[in-house]
Amino acid sequence: MTQDFATMYITYMDKTYEQIHGNPFDRGSADSYYSRPREPHYFPNGTGHAPRISEVNMTAVEVRQYDAGYSSNERDGFKK
Protein backbone atom coordinates (compact mmCIF):
# COMPACT_ATOMS: atom_id res chain seq x y z
CA MET A 1 0.00 0.00 0.00
CA THR A 2 1.34 3.44 -0.79
CA GLN A 3 1.21 6.09 1.87
CA ASP A 4 -0.95 9.12 1.09
CA PHE A 5 0.58 11.11 3.92
CA ALA A 6 4.02 12.53 4.50
CA THR A 7 6.22 10.51 6.81
CA MET A 8 6.98 12.24 10.08
CA TYR A 9 10.02 11.51 12.19
CA ILE A 10 9.81 11.83 15.95
CA THR A 11 12.78 11.61 18.32
CA TYR A 12 12.12 10.07 21.70
CA MET A 13 14.83 9.12 24.19
CA ASP A 14 17.60 9.72 21.63
CA LYS A 15 16.03 7.40 19.04
CA THR A 16 14.22 8.50 15.89
CA TYR A 17 10.97 6.80 14.91
CA GLU A 18 8.96 6.94 11.70
CA GLN A 19 5.36 7.92 12.26
CA ILE A 20 3.43 6.48 9.34
CA HIS A 21 -0.35 6.00 9.58
CA GLY A 22 -0.95 2.59 11.07
CA ASN A 23 2.56 1.70 12.21
CA PRO A 24 3.20 0.79 15.85
CA PHE A 25 4.60 4.21 16.83
CA ASP A 26 1.60 5.96 15.24
CA ARG A 27 -0.91 3.70 16.98
CA GLY A 28 0.77 4.21 20.35
CA SER A 29 0.73 7.97 20.00
CA ALA A 30 -2.91 7.91 18.85
CA ASP A 31 -3.98 5.78 21.81
CA SER A 32 -2.31 8.26 24.17
CA TYR A 33 -3.81 11.25 22.31
CA TYR A 34 -7.32 9.83 22.74
CA SER A 35 -6.59 8.82 26.39
CA ARG A 36 -7.03 5.14 25.57
CA PRO A 37 -5.17 2.55 27.65
CA ARG A 38 -1.99 0.99 26.33
CA GLU A 39 -2.93 -1.84 23.98
CA PRO A 40 -0.08 -2.53 21.56
CA HIS A 41 -1.31 -3.09 18.02
CA TYR A 42 -0.80 -1.78 14.50
CA PHE A 43 -2.22 -1.87 10.99
CA PRO A 44 0.38 -2.81 8.33
CA ASN A 45 -1.95 -1.56 5.56
CA GLY A 46 -2.69 1.78 7.21
CA THR A 47 -4.89 2.80 10.11
CA GLY A 48 -8.22 0.98 10.07
CA HIS A 49 -7.34 -1.29 7.15
CA ALA A 50 -7.24 -5.01 7.92
CA PRO A 51 -5.46 -6.82 9.27
CA ARG A 52 -5.11 -5.42 12.79
CA ILE A 53 -2.02 -6.94 14.38
CA SER A 54 -2.36 -7.34 18.16
CA GLU A 55 0.40 -7.58 20.74
CA VAL A 56 0.44 -11.39 20.76
CA ASN A 57 1.51 -11.30 17.09
CA MET A 58 3.93 -8.37 17.35
CA THR A 59 7.69 -8.60 17.62
CA ALA A 60 9.49 -7.18 20.63
CA VAL A 61 10.73 -4.32 18.42
CA GLU A 62 7.19 -3.47 17.29
CA VAL A 63 5.95 -3.44 20.90
CA ARG A 64 8.82 -1.11 21.84
CA GLN A 65 7.86 1.16 18.91
CA TYR A 66 4.25 1.25 20.12
CA ASP A 67 5.40 2.01 23.68
CA ALA A 68 7.68 4.78 22.43
CA GLY A 69 4.79 6.38 20.53
CA TYR A 70 2.56 6.18 23.58
CA SER A 71 5.21 7.48 25.98
CA SER A 72 6.37 10.30 23.71
CA ASN A 73 2.82 11.61 23.39
CA GLU A 74 2.30 11.32 27.15
CA ARG A 75 5.50 13.34 27.63
CA ASP A 76 4.38 16.00 25.17
CA GLY A 77 0.84 16.16 26.59
CA PHE A 78 -1.02 16.23 23.27
CA LYS A 79 -4.56 15.16 24.21
CA LYS A 80 -7.93 15.46 22.58
PDB file with one MODEL, atoms N, CA, C and O in Angstrom:
MODEL        1
ATOM      1  N   MET A   1       0.846  -1.175   0.000  1.00  0.00           N
ATOM      2  CA  MET A   1       0.000   0.000   0.000  1.00  0.00           C
ATOM      3  C   MET A   1       0.892   1.239   0.000  1.00  0.00           C
ATOM      4  O   MET A   1       1.871   1.295   0.745  1.00  0.00           O
ATOM      5  N   THR A   2       0.575   2.198  -0.800  1.00  0.00           N
ATOM      6  CA  THR A   2       1.338   3.440  -0.793  1.00  0.00           C
ATOM      7  C   THR A   2       0.765   4.368   0.267  1.00  0.00           C
ATOM      8  O   THR A   2      -0.436   4.361   0.539  1.00  0.00           O
ATOM      9  N   GLN A   3       1.627   5.147   0.845  1.00  0.00           N
ATOM     10  CA  GLN A   3       1.206   6.093   1.865  1.00  0.00           C
ATOM     11  C   GLN A   3       0.743   7.379   1.200  1.00  0.00           C
ATOM     12  O   GLN A   3       1.421   7.912   0.321  1.00  0.00           O
ATOM     13  N   ASP A   4      -0.416   7.875   1.620  1.00  0.00           N
ATOM     14  CA  ASP A   4      -0.947   9.123   1.092  1.00  0.00           C
ATOM     15  C   ASP A   4      -0.507  10.320   1.931  1.00  0.00           C
ATOM     16  O   ASP A   4      -0.811  11.464   1.593  1.00  0.00           O
ATOM     17  N   PHE A   5       0.188  10.064   2.994  1.00  0.00           N
ATOM     18  CA  PHE A   5       0.576  11.115   3.915  1.00  0.00           C
ATOM     19  C   PHE A   5       2.092  11.188   4.001  1.00  0.00           C
ATOM     20  O   PHE A   5       2.789  10.201   3.768  1.00  0.00           O
ATOM     21  N   ALA A   6       2.587  12.357   4.334  1.00  0.00           N
ATOM     22  CA  ALA A   6       4.024  12.529   4.503  1.00  0.00           C
ATOM     23  C   ALA A   6       4.483  11.766   5.743  1.00  0.00           C
ATOM     24  O   ALA A   6       3.770  11.707   6.745  1.00  0.00           O
ATOM     25  N   THR A   7       5.645  11.202   5.668  1.00  0.00           N
ATOM     26  CA  THR A   7       6.223  10.511   6.813  1.00  0.00           C
ATOM     27  C   THR A   7       6.776  11.548   7.775  1.00  0.00           C
ATOM     28  O   THR A   7       7.487  12.473   7.381  1.00  0.00           O
ATOM     29  N   MET A   8       6.435  11.375   9.043  1.00  0.00           N
ATOM     30  CA  MET A   8       6.977  12.242  10.081  1.00  0.00           C
ATOM     31  C   MET A   8       8.013  11.447  10.854  1.00  0.00           C
ATOM     32  O   MET A   8       7.902  10.228  10.981  1.00  0.00           O
ATOM     33  N   TYR A   9       9.008  12.129  11.363  1.00  0.00           N
ATOM     34  CA  TYR A   9      10.024  11.506  12.192  1.00  0.00           C
ATOM     35  C   TYR A   9       9.987  12.167  13.561  1.00  0.00           C
ATOM     36  O   TYR A   9      10.048  13.390  13.682  1.00  0.00           O
ATOM     37  N   ILE A  10       9.887  11.339  14.580  1.00  0.00           N
ATOM     38  CA  ILE A  10       9.811  11.826  15.953  1.00  0.00           C
ATOM     39  C   ILE A  10      10.999  11.251  16.720  1.00  0.00           C
ATOM     40  O   ILE A  10      11.293  10.060  16.611  1.00  0.00           O
ATOM     41  N   THR A  11      11.680  12.093  17.493  1.00  0.00           N
ATOM     42  CA  THR A  11      12.778  11.609  18.324  1.00  0.00           C
ATOM     43  C   THR A  11      12.282  11.498  19.752  1.00  0.00           C
ATOM     44  O   THR A  11      11.718  12.438  20.312  1.00  0.00           O
ATOM     45  N   TYR A  12      12.505  10.329  20.326  1.00  0.00           N
ATOM     46  CA  TYR A  12      12.117  10.066  21.702  1.00  0.00           C
ATOM     47  C   TYR A  12      13.237   9.268  22.354  1.00  0.00           C
ATOM     48  O   TYR A  12      13.636   8.219  21.849  1.00  0.00           O
ATOM     49  N   MET A  13      13.737   9.761  23.462  1.00  0.00           N
ATOM     50  CA  MET A  13      14.832   9.121  24.190  1.00  0.00           C
ATOM     51  C   MET A  13      16.009   8.796  23.268  1.00  0.00           C
ATOM     52  O   MET A  13      16.513   7.673  23.254  1.00  0.00           O
ATOM     53  N   ASP A  14      16.435   9.794  22.504  1.00  0.00           N
ATOM     54  CA  ASP A  14      17.602   9.724  21.625  1.00  0.00           C
ATOM     55  C   ASP A  14      17.472   8.702  20.496  1.00  0.00           C
ATOM     56  O   ASP A  14      18.482   8.281  19.933  1.00  0.00           O
ATOM     57  N   LYS A  15      16.252   8.300  20.157  1.00  0.00           N
ATOM     58  CA  LYS A  15      16.032   7.398  19.036  1.00  0.00           C
ATOM     59  C   LYS A  15      14.973   8.033  18.144  1.00  0.00           C
ATOM     60  O   LYS A  15      14.004   8.612  18.635  1.00  0.00           O
ATOM     61  N   THR A  16      15.162   7.924  16.835  1.00  0.00           N
ATOM     62  CA  THR A  16      14.222   8.501  15.885  1.00  0.00           C
ATOM     63  C   THR A  16      13.294   7.416  15.350  1.00  0.00           C
ATOM     64  O   THR A  16      13.734   6.339  14.947  1.00  0.00           O
ATOM     65  N   TYR A  17      12.007   7.725  15.357  1.00  0.00           N
ATOM     66  CA  TYR A  17      10.972   6.797  14.907  1.00  0.00           C
ATOM     67  C   TYR A  17      10.221   7.390  13.727  1.00  0.00           C
ATOM     68  O   TYR A  17       9.982   8.596  13.672  1.00  0.00           O
ATOM     69  N   GLU A  18       9.850   6.530  12.783  1.00  0.00           N
ATOM     70  CA  GLU A  18       8.963   6.945  11.701  1.00  0.00           C
ATOM     71  C   GLU A  18       7.540   6.905  12.221  1.00  0.00           C
ATOM     72  O   GLU A  18       7.146   5.957  12.900  1.00  0.00           O
ATOM     73  N   GLN A  19       6.771   7.930  11.903  1.00  0.00           N
ATOM     74  CA  GLN A  19       5.358   7.921  12.260  1.00  0.00           C
ATOM     75  C   GLN A  19       4.570   7.905  10.962  1.00  0.00           C
ATOM     76  O   GLN A  19       4.305   8.942  10.355  1.00  0.00           O
ATOM     77  N   ILE A  20       4.208   6.709  10.561  1.00  0.00           N
ATOM     78  CA  ILE A  20       3.427   6.481   9.343  1.00  0.00           C
ATOM     79  C   ILE A  20       2.069   5.958   9.786  1.00  0.00           C
ATOM     80  O   ILE A  20       1.998   5.120  10.685  1.00  0.00           O
ATOM     81  N   HIS A  21       0.998   6.431   9.179  1.00  0.00           N
ATOM     82  CA  HIS A  21      -0.349   6.005   9.576  1.00  0.00           C
ATOM     83  C   HIS A  21      -0.449   4.490   9.646  1.00  0.00           C
ATOM     84  O   HIS A  21      -0.263   3.782   8.656  1.00  0.00           O
ATOM     85  N   GLY A  22      -0.752   4.018  10.854  1.00  0.00           N
ATOM     86  CA  GLY A  22      -0.953   2.593  11.069  1.00  0.00           C
ATOM     87  C   GLY A  22       0.215   1.873  11.693  1.00  0.00           C
ATOM     88  O   GLY A  22       0.032   0.776  12.220  1.00  0.00           O
ATOM     89  N   ASN A  23       1.424   2.444  11.660  1.00  0.00           N
ATOM     90  CA  ASN A  23       2.564   1.704  12.211  1.00  0.00           C
ATOM     91  C   ASN A  23       2.509   1.724  13.743  1.00  0.00           C
ATOM     92  O   ASN A  23       1.752   2.506  14.318  1.00  0.00           O
ATOM     93  N   PRO A  24       3.295   0.880  14.404  1.00  0.00           N
ATOM     94  CA  PRO A  24       3.199   0.785  15.853  1.00  0.00           C
ATOM     95  C   PRO A  24       3.402   2.115  16.593  1.00  0.00           C
ATOM     96  O   PRO A  24       2.673   2.405  17.542  1.00  0.00           O
ATOM     97  N   PHE A  25       4.370   2.915  16.177  1.00  0.00           N
ATOM     98  CA  PHE A  25       4.602   4.211  16.828  1.00  0.00           C
ATOM     99  C   PHE A  25       3.363   5.099  16.693  1.00  0.00           C
ATOM    100  O   PHE A  25       2.937   5.727  17.661  1.00  0.00           O
ATOM    101  N   ASP A  26       2.797   5.146  15.508  1.00  0.00           N
ATOM    102  CA  ASP A  26       1.600   5.957  15.241  1.00  0.00           C
ATOM    103  C   ASP A  26       0.427   5.507  16.106  1.00  0.00           C
ATOM    104  O   ASP A  26      -0.271   6.339  16.687  1.00  0.00           O
ATOM    105  N   ARG A  27       0.209   4.218  16.195  1.00  0.00           N
ATOM    106  CA  ARG A  27      -0.914   3.697  16.980  1.00  0.00           C
ATOM    107  C   ARG A  27      -0.722   3.982  18.464  1.00  0.00           C
ATOM    108  O   ARG A  27      -1.687   4.295  19.161  1.00  0.00           O
ATOM    109  N   GLY A  28       0.511   3.878  18.957  1.00  0.00           N
ATOM    110  CA  GLY A  28       0.769   4.207  20.354  1.00  0.00           C
ATOM    111  C   GLY A  28       0.494   5.669  20.643  1.00  0.00           C
ATOM    112  O   GLY A  28      -0.135   5.997  21.650  1.00  0.00           O
ATOM    113  N   SER A  29       0.957   6.548  19.771  1.00  0.00           N
ATOM    114  CA  SER A  29       0.732   7.973  20.003  1.00  0.00           C
ATOM    115  C   SER A  29      -0.749   8.317  19.887  1.00  0.00           C
ATOM    116  O   SER A  29      -1.236   9.180  20.617  1.00  0.00           O
ATOM    117  N   ALA A  30      -1.473   7.660  18.987  1.00  0.00           N
ATOM    118  CA  ALA A  30      -2.913   7.908  18.849  1.00  0.00           C
ATOM    119  C   ALA A  30      -3.673   7.432  20.087  1.00  0.00           C
ATOM    120  O   ALA A  30      -4.583   8.114  20.559  1.00  0.00           O
ATOM    121  N   ASP A  31      -3.304   6.269  20.610  1.00  0.00           N
ATOM    122  CA  ASP A  31      -3.978   5.778  21.815  1.00  0.00           C
ATOM    123  C   ASP A  31      -3.777   6.754  22.971  1.00  0.00           C
ATOM    124  O   ASP A  31      -4.718   7.033  23.714  1.00  0.00           O
ATOM    125  N   SER A  32      -2.571   7.271  23.129  1.00  0.00           N
ATOM    126  CA  SER A  32      -2.314   8.260  24.167  1.00  0.00           C
ATOM    127  C   SER A  32      -3.112   9.534  23.907  1.00  0.00           C
ATOM    128  O   SER A  32      -3.730  10.071  24.826  1.00  0.00           O
ATOM    129  N   TYR A  33      -3.107  10.019  22.680  1.00  0.00           N
ATOM    130  CA  TYR A  33      -3.813  11.250  22.313  1.00  0.00           C
ATOM    131  C   TYR A  33      -5.288  11.171  22.689  1.00  0.00           C
ATOM    132  O   TYR A  33      -5.858  12.139  23.193  1.00  0.00           O
ATOM    133  N   TYR A  34      -5.900  10.020  22.444  1.00  0.00           N
ATOM    134  CA  TYR A  34      -7.323   9.834  22.743  1.00  0.00           C
ATOM    135  C   TYR A  34      -7.556   9.286  24.150  1.00  0.00           C
ATOM    136  O   TYR A  34      -8.665   8.861  24.472  1.00  0.00           O
ATOM    137  N   SER A  35      -6.512   9.293  24.996  1.00  0.00           N
ATOM    138  CA  SER A  35      -6.589   8.823  26.386  1.00  0.00           C
ATOM    139  C   SER A  35      -7.077   7.387  26.492  1.00  0.00           C
ATOM    140  O   SER A  35      -7.769   7.025  27.444  1.00  0.00           O
ATOM    141  N   ARG A  36      -6.710   6.569  25.508  1.00  0.00           N
ATOM    142  CA  ARG A  36      -7.029   5.142  25.575  1.00  0.00           C
ATOM    143  C   ARG A  36      -5.914   4.444  26.338  1.00  0.00           C
ATOM    144  O   ARG A  36      -4.785   4.934  26.384  1.00  0.00           O
ATOM    145  N   PRO A  37      -6.231   3.292  26.942  1.00  0.00           N
ATOM    146  CA  PRO A  37      -5.172   2.554  27.647  1.00  0.00           C
ATOM    147  C   PRO A  37      -4.171   1.969  26.659  1.00  0.00           C
ATOM    148  O   PRO A  37      -4.458   1.820  25.471  1.00  0.00           O
ATOM    149  N   ARG A  38      -3.003   1.644  27.171  1.00  0.00           N
ATOM    150  CA  ARG A  38      -1.993   0.986  26.327  1.00  0.00           C
ATOM    151  C   ARG A  38      -2.536  -0.356  25.869  1.00  0.00           C
ATOM    152  O   ARG A  38      -2.944  -1.183  26.684  1.00  0.00           O
ATOM    153  N   GLU A  39      -2.538  -0.563  24.565  1.00  0.00           N
ATOM    154  CA  GLU A  39      -2.933  -1.844  23.977  1.00  0.00           C
ATOM    155  C   GLU A  39      -2.157  -1.993  22.677  1.00  0.00           C
ATOM    156  O   GLU A  39      -2.677  -1.684  21.605  1.00  0.00           O
ATOM    157  N   PRO A  40      -0.916  -2.464  22.766  1.00  0.00           N
ATOM    158  CA  PRO A  40      -0.084  -2.530  21.562  1.00  0.00           C
ATOM    159  C   PRO A  40      -0.776  -3.241  20.395  1.00  0.00           C
ATOM    160  O   PRO A  40      -1.318  -4.337  20.532  1.00  0.00           O
ATOM    161  N   HIS A  41      -0.731  -2.572  19.254  1.00  0.00           N
ATOM    162  CA  HIS A  41      -1.308  -3.092  18.017  1.00  0.00           C
ATOM    163  C   HIS A  41      -0.819  -2.193  16.883  1.00  0.00           C
ATOM    164  O   HIS A  41      -0.238  -1.133  17.118  1.00  0.00           O
ATOM    165  N   TYR A  42      -1.065  -2.634  15.655  1.00  0.00           N
ATOM    166  CA  TYR A  42      -0.799  -1.778  14.501  1.00  0.00           C
ATOM    167  C   TYR A  42      -1.532  -2.328  13.282  1.00  0.00           C
ATOM    168  O   TYR A  42      -2.033  -3.453  13.290  1.00  0.00           O
ATOM    169  N   PHE A  43      -1.582  -1.516  12.247  1.00  0.00           N
ATOM    170  CA  PHE A  43      -2.223  -1.867  10.985  1.00  0.00           C
ATOM    171  C   PHE A  43      -1.188  -1.766   9.861  1.00  0.00           C
ATOM    172  O   PHE A  43      -0.861  -0.655   9.445  1.00  0.00           O
ATOM    173  N   PRO A  44      -0.664  -2.880   9.359  1.00  0.00           N
ATOM    174  CA  PRO A  44       0.377  -2.805   8.327  1.00  0.00           C
ATOM    175  C   PRO A  44      -0.107  -2.176   7.017  1.00  0.00           C
ATOM    176  O   PRO A  44       0.709  -1.722   6.215  1.00  0.00           O
ATOM    177  N   ASN A  45      -1.410  -2.145   6.796  1.00  0.00           N
ATOM    178  CA  ASN A  45      -1.953  -1.563   5.562  1.00  0.00           C
ATOM    179  C   ASN A  45      -2.532  -0.174   5.788  1.00  0.00           C
ATOM    180  O   ASN A  45      -3.290   0.327   4.958  1.00  0.00           O
ATOM    181  N   GLY A  46      -2.181   0.446   6.899  1.00  0.00           N
ATOM    182  CA  GLY A  46      -2.689   1.781   7.213  1.00  0.00           C
ATOM    183  C   GLY A  46      -3.792   1.696   8.255  1.00  0.00           C
ATOM    184  O   GLY A  46      -4.491   0.689   8.359  1.00  0.00           O
ATOM    185  N   THR A  47      -3.938   2.765   9.021  1.00  0.00           N
ATOM    186  CA  THR A  47      -4.894   2.804  10.113  1.00  0.00           C
ATOM    187  C   THR A  47      -6.284   2.398   9.648  1.00  0.00           C
ATOM    188  O   THR A  47      -6.821   2.949   8.686  1.00  0.00           O
ATOM    189  N   GLY A  48      -6.859   1.421  10.350  1.00  0.00           N
ATOM    190  CA  GLY A  48      -8.215   0.984  10.069  1.00  0.00           C
ATOM    191  C   GLY A  48      -8.366  -0.024   8.950  1.00  0.00           C
ATOM    192  O   GLY A  48      -9.465  -0.526   8.715  1.00  0.00           O
ATOM    193  N   HIS A  49      -7.281  -0.331   8.255  1.00  0.00           N
ATOM    194  CA  HIS A  49      -7.337  -1.291   7.150  1.00  0.00           C
ATOM    195  C   HIS A  49      -6.803  -2.638   7.635  1.00  0.00           C
ATOM    196  O   HIS A  49      -5.685  -2.734   8.140  1.00  0.00           O
ATOM    197  N   ALA A  50      -7.618  -3.665   7.473  1.00  0.00           N
ATOM    198  CA  ALA A  50      -7.237  -5.012   7.922  1.00  0.00           C
ATOM    199  C   ALA A  50      -5.946  -5.445   7.252  1.00  0.00           C
ATOM    200  O   ALA A  50      -5.646  -5.043   6.128  1.00  0.00           O
ATOM    201  N   PRO A  51      -5.194  -6.264   7.953  1.00  0.00           N
ATOM    202  CA  PRO A  51      -5.460  -6.818   9.274  1.00  0.00           C
ATOM    203  C   PRO A  51      -4.990  -5.890  10.381  1.00  0.00           C
ATOM    204  O   PRO A  51      -4.140  -5.023  10.175  1.00  0.00           O
ATOM    205  N   ARG A  52      -5.566  -6.096  11.563  1.00  0.00           N
ATOM    206  CA  ARG A  52      -5.109  -5.418  12.792  1.00  0.00           C
ATOM    207  C   ARG A  52      -4.225  -6.425  13.508  1.00  0.00           C
ATOM    208  O   ARG A  52      -4.671  -7.518  13.857  1.00  0.00           O
ATOM    209  N   ILE A  53      -2.977  -6.053  13.723  1.00  0.00           N
ATOM    210  CA  ILE A  53      -2.018  -6.940  14.377  1.00  0.00           C
ATOM    211  C   ILE A  53      -1.999  -6.598  15.870  1.00  0.00           C
ATOM    212  O   ILE A  53      -1.685  -5.468  16.245  1.00  0.00           O
ATOM    213  N   SER A  54      -2.334  -7.565  16.713  1.00  0.00           N
ATOM    214  CA  SER A  54      -2.360  -7.336  18.156  1.00  0.00           C
ATOM    215  C   SER A  54      -1.037  -7.745  18.791  1.00  0.00           C
ATOM    216  O   SER A  54      -0.192  -8.369  18.148  1.00  0.00           O
ATOM    217  N   GLU A  55      -0.870  -7.387  20.049  1.00  0.00           N
ATOM    218  CA  GLU A  55       0.405  -7.579  20.738  1.00  0.00           C
ATOM    219  C   GLU A  55       0.905  -9.020  20.668  1.00  0.00           C
ATOM    220  O   GLU A  55       2.106  -9.244  20.518  1.00  0.00           O
ATOM    221  N   VAL A  56       0.023  -9.979  20.772  1.00  0.00           N
ATOM    222  CA  VAL A  56       0.441 -11.386  20.765  1.00  0.00           C
ATOM    223  C   VAL A  56       1.164 -11.758  19.465  1.00  0.00           C
ATOM    224  O   VAL A  56       1.962 -12.695  19.445  1.00  0.00           O
ATOM    225  N   ASN A  57       0.886 -11.031  18.388  1.00  0.00           N
ATOM    226  CA  ASN A  57       1.510 -11.295  17.092  1.00  0.00           C
ATOM    227  C   ASN A  57       2.560 -10.263  16.699  1.00  0.00           C
ATOM    228  O   ASN A  57       3.029 -10.256  15.560  1.00  0.00           O
ATOM    229  N   MET A  58       2.927  -9.401  17.625  1.00  0.00           N
ATOM    230  CA  MET A  58       3.929  -8.373  17.355  1.00  0.00           C
ATOM    231  C   MET A  58       5.299  -8.840  17.829  1.00  0.00           C
ATOM    232  O   MET A  58       5.413  -9.630  18.766  1.00  0.00           O
ATOM    233  N   THR A  59       6.329  -8.339  17.168  1.00  0.00           N
ATOM    234  CA  THR A  59       7.690  -8.604  17.620  1.00  0.00           C
ATOM    235  C   THR A  59       8.008  -7.700  18.809  1.00  0.00           C
ATOM    236  O   THR A  59       7.291  -6.735  19.075  1.00  0.00           O
ATOM    237  N   ALA A  60       9.070  -8.017  19.509  1.00  0.00           N
ATOM    238  CA  ALA A  60       9.494  -7.179  20.630  1.00  0.00           C
ATOM    239  C   ALA A  60       9.824  -5.763  20.154  1.00  0.00           C
ATOM    240  O   ALA A  60       9.549  -4.793  20.861  1.00  0.00           O
ATOM    241  N   VAL A  61      10.400  -5.642  18.985  1.00  0.00           N
ATOM    242  CA  VAL A  61      10.732  -4.319  18.420  1.00  0.00           C
ATOM    243  C   VAL A  61       9.450  -3.533  18.149  1.00  0.00           C
ATOM    244  O   VAL A  61       9.383  -2.345  18.465  1.00  0.00           O
ATOM    245  N   GLU A  62       8.454  -4.161  17.581  1.00  0.00           N
ATOM    246  CA  GLU A  62       7.187  -3.471  17.295  1.00  0.00           C
ATOM    247  C   GLU A  62       6.504  -3.014  18.576  1.00  0.00           C
ATOM    248  O   GLU A  62       5.948  -1.917  18.622  1.00  0.00           O
ATOM    249  N   VAL A  63       6.537  -3.841  19.618  1.00  0.00           N
ATOM    250  CA  VAL A  63       5.951  -3.441  20.900  1.00  0.00           C
ATOM    251  C   VAL A  63       6.711  -2.248  21.475  1.00  0.00           C
ATOM    252  O   VAL A  63       6.096  -1.332  22.021  1.00  0.00           O
ATOM    253  N   ARG A  64       8.030  -2.247  21.363  1.00  0.00           N
ATOM    254  CA  ARG A  64       8.824  -1.107  21.835  1.00  0.00           C
ATOM    255  C   ARG A  64       8.478   0.156  21.028  1.00  0.00           C
ATOM    256  O   ARG A  64       8.425   1.251  21.589  1.00  0.00           O
ATOM    257  N   GLN A  65       8.245   0.009  19.729  1.00  0.00           N
ATOM    258  CA  GLN A  65       7.861   1.162  18.912  1.00  0.00           C
ATOM    259  C   GLN A  65       6.506   1.712  19.364  1.00  0.00           C
ATOM    260  O   GLN A  65       6.332   2.925  19.480  1.00  0.00           O
ATOM    261  N   TYR A  66       5.560   0.826  19.616  1.00  0.00           N
ATOM    262  CA  TYR A  66       4.248   1.251  20.116  1.00  0.00           C
ATOM    263  C   TYR A  66       4.422   2.000  21.441  1.00  0.00           C
ATOM    264  O   TYR A  66       3.888   3.095  21.619  1.00  0.00           O
ATOM    265  N   ASP A  67       5.179   1.393  22.372  1.00  0.00           N
ATOM    266  CA  ASP A  67       5.401   2.008  23.683  1.00  0.00           C
ATOM    267  C   ASP A  67       6.078   3.365  23.559  1.00  0.00           C
ATOM    268  O   ASP A  67       5.749   4.290  24.301  1.00  0.00           O
ATOM    269  N   ALA A  68       7.010   3.490  22.637  1.00  0.00           N
ATOM    270  CA  ALA A  68       7.683   4.777  22.430  1.00  0.00           C
ATOM    271  C   ALA A  68       6.694   5.823  21.927  1.00  0.00           C
ATOM    272  O   ALA A  68       6.737   6.973  22.366  1.00  0.00           O
ATOM    273  N   GLY A  69       5.812   5.445  21.022  1.00  0.00           N
ATOM    274  CA  GLY A  69       4.794   6.377  20.533  1.00  0.00           C
ATOM    275  C   GLY A  69       3.870   6.826  21.655  1.00  0.00           C
ATOM    276  O   GLY A  69       3.553   8.008  21.783  1.00  0.00           O
ATOM    277  N   TYR A  70       3.447   5.869  22.461  1.00  0.00           N
ATOM    278  CA  TYR A  70       2.560   6.181  23.584  1.00  0.00           C
ATOM    279  C   TYR A  70       3.270   7.103  24.578  1.00  0.00           C
ATOM    280  O   TYR A  70       2.733   8.139  24.970  1.00  0.00           O
ATOM    281  N   SER A  71       4.465   6.719  24.972  1.00  0.00           N
ATOM    282  CA  SER A  71       5.209   7.482  25.977  1.00  0.00           C
ATOM    283  C   SER A  71       5.602   8.872  25.486  1.00  0.00           C
ATOM    284  O   SER A  71       5.565   9.835  26.251  1.00  0.00           O
ATOM    285  N   SER A  72       5.977   8.976  24.218  1.00  0.00           N
ATOM    286  CA  SER A  72       6.367  10.297  23.709  1.00  0.00           C
ATOM    287  C   SER A  72       5.184  11.246  23.697  1.00  0.00           C
ATOM    288  O   SER A  72       5.341  12.435  23.977  1.00  0.00           O
ATOM    289  N   ASN A  73       3.997  10.738  23.375  1.00  0.00           N
ATOM    290  CA  ASN A  73       2.822  11.614  23.388  1.00  0.00           C
ATOM    291  C   ASN A  73       2.420  11.959  24.816  1.00  0.00           C
ATOM    292  O   ASN A  73       1.979  13.078  25.082  1.00  0.00           O
ATOM    293  N   GLU A  74       2.567  11.013  25.734  1.00  0.00           N
ATOM    294  CA  GLU A  74       2.297  11.323  27.149  1.00  0.00           C
ATOM    295  C   GLU A  74       3.242  12.426  27.627  1.00  0.00           C
ATOM    296  O   GLU A  74       2.823  13.347  28.328  1.00  0.00           O
ATOM    297  N   ARG A  75       4.509  12.327  27.248  1.00  0.00           N
ATOM    298  CA  ARG A  75       5.504  13.340  27.633  1.00  0.00           C
ATOM    299  C   ARG A  75       5.122  14.706  27.083  1.00  0.00           C
ATOM    300  O   ARG A  75       5.214  15.715  27.781  1.00  0.00           O
ATOM    301  N   ASP A  76       4.689  14.731  25.818  1.00  0.00           N
ATOM    302  CA  ASP A  76       4.376  16.000  25.165  1.00  0.00           C
ATOM    303  C   ASP A  76       3.010  16.554  25.568  1.00  0.00           C
ATOM    304  O   ASP A  76       2.755  17.748  25.411  1.00  0.00           O
ATOM    305  N   GLY A  77       2.139  15.699  26.082  1.00  0.00           N
ATOM    306  CA  GLY A  77       0.842  16.160  26.585  1.00  0.00           C
ATOM    307  C   GLY A  77      -0.183  16.495  25.531  1.00  0.00           C
ATOM    308  O   GLY A  77      -1.126  17.232  25.816  1.00  0.00           O
ATOM    309  N   PHE A  78      -0.035  15.978  24.316  1.00  0.00           N
ATOM    310  CA  PHE A  78      -1.022  16.229  23.269  1.00  0.00           C
ATOM    311  C   PHE A  78      -2.238  15.331  23.510  1.00  0.00           C
ATOM    312  O   PHE A  78      -2.154  14.115  23.342  1.00  0.00           O
ATOM    313  N   LYS A  79      -3.352  15.920  23.897  1.00  0.00           N
ATOM    314  CA  LYS A  79      -4.558  15.162  24.206  1.00  0.00           C
ATOM    315  C   LYS A  79      -5.762  15.793  23.528  1.00  0.00           C
ATOM    316  O   LYS A  79      -5.828  17.009  23.351  1.00  0.00           O
ATOM    317  N   LYS A  80      -6.696  14.963  23.159  1.00  0.00           N
ATOM    318  CA  LYS A  80      -7.933  15.462  22.577  1.00  0.00           C
ATOM    319  C   LYS A  80      -8.880  15.772  23.709  1.00  0.00           C
ATOM    320  O   LYS A  80     -10.005  16.212  23.471  1.00  0.00           O
TER     321      LYS A  80
ENDMDL
END
